Amino acid sequence: MKKILTFLVTLVILLLPACNTLSVLPDAPQAVTYPVTNPTQSDSAEELPITDPEEEQVSIDYAKNFTLDYKDGYKLLTVSVPWMGATESMVYALVPEGFDSTIDLEGVTVIQTPIDSIVSLSSTYLPFLEQIGELESLVAVDTADYIYNEEVRHWASSGMIAQVGSGPSVDVEKMIELNPDLIMTSATGMAEYDTHPVLEQAGLPVVINSDYLEQDPLGRAEWGKFIAAFFEKEAQADQLFDEMVQRYEAAKALTSTITDKANVFINTPYEGTWYMAGSESYAAILLRDAGAHYLWDDLEGTSAWPVDFEAVVDRAKEAEFWVNVGFANSLSDLTAIDSRTADFKAFQEGKVYNNNARVSDMGGTDYYESGVANPDVVLLDLIKIFYPELAGEHEFFYYQQLGE
């Protein structure tokens, strides 16, 4: 589902950037590599403690589109904007076994927790499941074609987990047969693309996750707590998130005193038109946090704005760097899109980078999968591009420099 959704909103919300690893300069964080060591990795999934609502209440500090409220014996998860343009929120009551059913939860979707099985209709949920030791609770995905996680692809190809499709043609009968405790999906608000209406009609436990609407990289990553709450493991997710935030902030601090900022532009033209991200978009925030000067930071909001090719040349011809170039794997791919791309200084000096260093045989890109959970790694990759002397021993993880 997220593959369809990503395609639909590419021109509206610019796709994320991701980066991780820290510098070895004095007072800088030590370099690390994803997957970041998890404090609970040495434990089996069965040994992970379950959150006791009476003792550990997790706060939501960066995400703007969901809230987690602890009630008397249960939790409420509220998705404020389930899809772009939605006028009503979605509310989910997470109730433990033995919950007092006399409490009125009319109009609220009730999910009994902790869940034991989940259907993930987006690859972006997978790294969060892995972080809390719940990847093996996965019983189905929409399609494994564009998943990067090799283990999940093996499970799908061997029939250990099902592939159920997405949208109105989702395999509802298979879902009923699987009888999962939870189905997690995203939505567009357009009936011809959305999966959840037919699942709700079949009485299946479906939850809307709108992480893609978050523009703050840390806010988007905080949706790991949303997923973990259904397993009653949000305290573990919170600990991992806090550690990641510390790494992100430490990486961001590396460029805080730079005054002569690197000029950068993004994306590629489509039929003569360039879509540039607004200054408050996910992509622009990451560039800003990496200490770069995004040449279209005067565009308002989070949407992508159409810009004529000639206007891009006027502003970006002498820019030092060009990043996030879509499906281009080489400089020749760019000239195949439009021969005029060779006129940019960044092209001529070979300073063109793309976030496609980790791609499966079928085209699944890890940047759009684990990068969501690891914006600290994405950020360090970007710093490595713009200011390699500040990145210390960090090696590119999601990004690579394009050759001929």
N, C-alpha and C positions, 0 to 999 in steps of 0.2 A: 504493500500500500504506500509506504513512504517513497518508493521509487516513482510511483505515479504522482504523488503529492509534490515531490521535489521538482519534477518536470513542470508541473502546473505553476509553481510559485517562483521558479527561477527568475522570471522577469519582474517579479514583485518584491521578493526578499532575496538578497544575494546569498548564495550558498556559503556556508561556513568555511573558515580556515582553521587548522589545528596544529598544535606544536608542543613539545615537551623536552625537557632536559636542561640542566643548569650549568652555569659557568664555574670555572675554578679560580676566578680572580679573587683577590682579598675581599672578605665580607660578602662574597657571592655564594649562592647555593652550589652544592656539589652536583656534577653531571649525573643524570639518571637516564634510564631508557624504559619506555613502555614495553610490557606492562609494569607499572611502578610496583615495587614490593608492597604487598598488602599485609598489614599486621596480622591478618587472620589466615594468610595463605597456608601456613604450616598446619593449620587445623583442618580437620575434615568438615564438610558442610554440616554434618550432624552435630558437630561440637560447637557451632556458632550459637551464641546465646540468643534467645528470643527477647525482643524488647518488652519490658514490663512498663505499660503506660503509667503506672503509679510512680515509677522511679526515673525513667529516662524519657523526657519529652523533647523532641527535636524541633528546632526552629527553622523557618525558611527565610533566608537572608538575602538572596540575590534574585531568585526567580520571581517574576511578577504575575505569572499566569496561573499559579495554583497556591492553595493554602492547605495547611495541615493543622487541624484543631483537635485537641484531646478533650473528649467528653467523659461523662461518668461511665467508665467501662467500655467505651468504644472510641473510634476515631472518625473524623469527617475529613475527607479529601474533597476540595472544591476546585474544579477547573473553571477559572473565571471566563475565559474565552475559548471554547472548544475548537473553533475554527475562525478564520478571518471573517469578520462581519457578523458573527453570532451575537445575538442579543440576550441570550439566557445562559447561565452557567450550568455545569453538570456537577452534581453532588453525589459522592459515594460514601456510604457508611461502612466502615471496616469493623466488623463485629466478631469477637472471639467466640469459640464454642462455649455454650452455656450462658450466652448473653441473655439478659432479661428481655424477653420478647414483648413485654407489656409497654415498653417505651415506644412512642409513636414515631415511626420513621417513614410516614406516608410521603410519597413523591420523591423519595431518595432511593437510589440503587444500593441494595445491601449486598455486600460481599463478605462471606465468612472467612476469617483469617485464623492462622496462617494458611495461605494457599499452598498446594502441593504440585499443581500443574498449571502451565501457562502456554497460551498460543501467542506468539509474537508476530505481528503483521508489519513490523518495521525492523530493519537491521540495527537501528540506533539503540534499541533496548538491550541488545545482546551483551555489550560490554558491561552494562550495569548489573545484569544477571550474573555475569562472570565474576565481578568484583565481590559480590556477597555470597559466592559459592552456590548459586542457584541455576547455573546454566543447564544442569541435568534435569531441571524441572520442565524444560522445554519439550512440548509434545508436538508442535507444528509451527511452521512459518508460512508466509504467503508464497514465496518461491525462494529457492536456494541459489538461483542463477546469479544474483548480484550481491550475495553475502560474501564477505571477505573471510570471516572466521572459518578456518579450515576444518575444525572439529565439527561445527554445525553443518557444513557442506557434506562432510562424510556421513553424518547421521542421516541427512536427507537422502543422499544417493543410495545408502544401504537400506533405506526404509525404516530406520529406527525412529525417525520423526516424519510426520506427514507434511506435504506441501498442499495448501488448501486454496491458493489463489486469493484474490482480493476484489473489492468493488461489488456491485450487485450480483456478479456471477460467482462469488465465493462459494466454495463447496460446503453448503450448510449441512447436508447429510453427513459428511465426514466429521464436521465439527460436533454434531450431535453424538455420533459414534464415539468420538474421543472423550466427550464429556469433561472438558477442562474446567478447572476451578475459575479460570480467568482468561479472557481474550482481550489483548491490548492492541489498539489500533489508533490511527489518526484520522482526521476528517477534513473535508474541504468545504462542506456545506452544499455541495452539488451532487444531486442524487445519482447522476450518471457515473460518478467516481467513488462514492462512499460505500463502505462495507458495513458500518454499524447498523443501518436501518433493518436490513434483512436478518442480521443476527439477533437484534432485539425482538423482531417479530417471531423468531423461533424460540424465544425465551432463554437465549444463551447469555451468560454473564460477560458482557462486553463493557470495556472502559475506554474512554477517549483520552489519549495522551497528546497534548498540543505543544510538545517541547519545541517544535520548529518555529513557533511564533516568538520565542524568546530571542532577543537580540544580544543581550549581555552573554558573552561566552561562559561566564561563571553561572549565570542564571540558567542557561540551557543545560549545563552539566549538573545543576542541582536537581534536575528531574530524576536523577538516580535515587533520591530519597522517596520520590513519588512511587517508583517501582518497588523499592525495598519495603515500603510500608505494608504492602499486601502480603509480604512474607514475615511481617513483624520484625524486620531487620533494619529499620531506618536508623537506629543508633549506630550500627556498623557502617552503614552508608554515610552517615554524618561524619564519622571519624575519618573515613577515607576522603571525603569531600574537603574537610578542613585541612587535611595534609596537602591536598592538591592545590587549594587556594593559597596556602603558604608558598608553595613552589611557584605558582603563577605570579604572585605579588613580588617575590624575590626576583623573578625573571624581568618583570616589568620595571623594577627599580634599576636594573642595569642600564636602561636608556633614559632615565629620568633627568639627567643633567645635560643631555645632548641638545645643542642649540642649532647646529648645522645639520638639519634633518635630511635624510635621503628622500628624494622625490620618487613616488611610485604610482603606477596606474594598474588597472586590473581588467580581466575579461578579454573577450575577443569580439570582433564585429559579426553581425548577422545580417546579410543582405544590405550592407552599407550602413547599418545602424549599430551603435555601441550602447549597451545598457550598463550604466554606471550606478553603483550602490550609493544610497543616501548616507549621509554622515553618521546616522545613528544605527546603521545596519551592523549585523554581526561581522561582516568582512571589514568594514571601516573601523570598528572598535578594536579589532585585533591589530590592524595596521597601526592605529594610534598608540596602542599599548606597547607595540614593538618599537616605538620611537620614530616611525616613518611619517612623512608628510604625504598623505593621500591627496592627490591633485584635484579630486572632486569632493573635497570635504565641505564645499559650499552648498552642496545639494542637501535639502532638508529631508528629515524623516528616515524611514527604513526601507522605502521602496526603491526599485531600480528605475532610473530615468533614462529615456532614449536620448542619445547624443549622436549627431552626425559625425561621420568619419572625419571630415575635414576639421571639425571643431576639436576632435581628439588629437589630431596632428598638431593643431595650433598650440594646444596646451601641453601635450605630452611628448612631443618629438624629441626633446632634450632630456627627458626623465631618465634617471639612472637605472631604474628597475621596473620590470613588468612581471606581474605574478598572477596566479589563478587563471590560466589560459585555457580552461575548458578541456576539450578532448585532444588538444595538441600534445603530441609526444616528442616533437622535434621542431626545430626552427623551420624546416621545410614544410611541416604541417601548417604552420602559420601563413607562409606565403601561398600555400594552396588555398587557404581561406580567402586571402586577398593579398596580391603581390605588394601592395603599398605598406604592408606591415614591416617590410625590410627597411623602410625609411626611418624607423625609430632608432634612436641612439641605443636604447637598451637591447634591441635586436642586434645591432651591428657590433656591440661590445660583448654579446653573449650573456647578458644579465637578465635572462628570462627564466623564470622558475614556475614549476607547476606542482600541485599537491597530489601527484599521481605516482609517488615512489613505491607505493604498496597497492598493487592491483592484482586481482585474481585472474585466472585464465578467461573467465567469462566477463570480466570487466567490473567486478565488485571492487570498489575503492575504499580502503580502510580509513582514509581521511574522513569520509562521510559516515563511518561506522564507529570505530573506537575513538576517532578524533573528537567526537561530541563529548565523550567522557573525559578527555584528556586535553583540554585547551592549553594547559601549561606546556605540553609538548609542542603543540602548534605554535605557541608564542615563541618558544626558543628556536624553532626552525626559522621563523621569520626574522628573529634577531640575528641568527646565523647568516641569513641572506644579506641583510642591510649593514650589519656591524659585526663581521666575523671575529674581530679582535675581542669583542665583549662576550662572545658565546663560549669562549674557552675551548674545552675538549668535546663539546657537544657535537654529535654527528647527526646529519639530517635523518629524520624518521619518516615524515609524511611528504616532505618536499624533495625535489631534485632539480638540478639545473638542466635545461634543455640543450642538447647538442644539435649538430647538423641533421 
